[in-house]
C-alpha cells in the first residue's frame, strides 16, 4: 500500500472517531442540561419593559476607578498588610424565595 493511500485511510479513521466523539459529547451535554434543569427547577421569566419610569428605575453610573495609577500608589506594602477583608454576606434559610 503506498503512502498516500495510508494517509487517506488514517484520515478517514480519525474523522470517524472525531465525529463519533462529537456526537456523543453533544448527546451527553444535552442530557446533562435537562437533568440540571430538573434538579434545580430553574425558571426564567421574561418581563416586558414598563412604559413608565419611576425614581427606582433610574440608574446613575460613574467611574469607580478613573485613575488606576492612584490606586497603585495608594496600596503600599504597609497598607496591604494592615488591610482587613470585607465581611462575607450571609443568607439564612427562608430569606430567598424559590418559585416553581
C-alpha positions in Angstrom: 0.0 0.0 0.0 1.5 3.4 -0.9 1.9 6.3 1.5 -0.9 8.4 0.1 -3.4 5.6 0.4 -2.3 5.0 4.0 -2.6 8.7 4.8 -6.2 8.9 3.4 -7.2 5.7 5.3 -5.8 7.2 8.5 -7.6 10.5 7.9 -10.9 8.6 7.4 -10.5 6.7 10.6 -9.6 9.8 12.6 -12.6 11.6 11.0 -15.0 8.8 12.1 -13.6 8.8 15.6 -13.8 12.6 15.9 -17.4 12.7 14.5 -18.5 9.9 16.9 -16.9 11.6 19.9 -18.5 14.9 19.0 -22.0 13.3 18.7 -21.5 11.5 22.0 -20.4 14.7 23.7 -23.4 16.6 22.3 -25.8 14.0 23.4 -24.3 13.8 26.8 -24.3 17.5 27.3 -27.9 17.9 26.1 -29.0 15.2 28.6 -27.0 16.8 31.4 -28.5 20.2 30.8 -32.0 18.7 31.0 -31.0 16.9 34.2 -29.6 20.0 35.8 -32.7 22.0 34.8 -34.9 19.4 36.5 -32.7 19.2 39.6 -32.6 23.0 40.2 -36.1 23.7 39.0 -34.8 26.9 37.5 -37.4 29.1 35.8 -36.6 32.0 33.6 -39.3 34.6 33.3 -39.3 37.3 30.6 -40.7 40.6 31.7 -41.7 43.3 29.3 -40.2 46.7 30.0 -42.5 49.1 31.8 -43.6 52.1 29.8 -43.3 54.4 32.7 -40.3 55.2 34.8 -40.1 55.9 38.5 -37.4 57.1 40.7 -36.4 53.5 41.4 -35.9 52.8 37.7 -33.2 55.5 37.2 -29.6 54.2 37.0 -26.7 56.5 37.8 -23.3 55.4 36.8 -19.8 56.9 37.3 -16.3 55.6 37.0 -15.3 53.7 40.1 -11.6 54.0 39.4 -10.8 56.8 37.0 -7.1 56.8 37.8 -5.5 53.3 38.1 -2.1 54.8 38.9 -3.6 56.4 42.1 -4.7 53.0 43.3 -1.2 51.6 42.8 0.3 54.5 44.6 -2.2 54.2 47.5 -1.8 50.5 48.2 1.7 50.4 49.8 3.1 47.3 51.3 2.2 48.5 54.8 -1.4 49.3 53.8 -1.7 45.9 52.2 -0.5 44.2 55.5 -2.9 46.3 57.6 -5.9 45.7 55.3 -9.0 44.0 56.7 -11.1 41.8 54.5 -14.7 42.8 53.8 -17.2 40.6 55.6 -18.9 37.9 53.5 -22.6 38.2 53.0 -24.7 35.6 54.9 -28.0 34.4 53.6 -30.2 32.5 56.1 -32.7 29.8 55.1 -36.1 31.4 54.3 -34.6 34.7 53.1 -34.6 33.6 49.4 -37.8 32.9 47.6 -37.8 30.0 45.2 -40.5 30.0 42.6 -41.6 26.9 40.7 
